[in-house]
Amino acid sequence: MTWRECLSPGLLQSTNLSFIVVTVGVGTELGRLREINATALILAGLVSALALPTIASMLLGGTREESVRRHQSQEIVPERL
């Protein structure tokens, strides 16, 4: 596996916006989290939910191109009789 193939699933699994939203809601209702901090956490979660899958997709896109090139270079051309 290439480093891109290893890194991409990790980026896809690190998008956990629903957990952040629930945690912020509970913290705000209990009075443990100020609204400005809650807004910042939601915004950071939203940015990561949008950016990380895009980055993972770009990494995997490069991997596919490399594997196609590798496959094409390894093709066996039959000899003519």
Helices and strands as residue ranges (DSSP letters): H 3-13, H 17-29, H 35-73
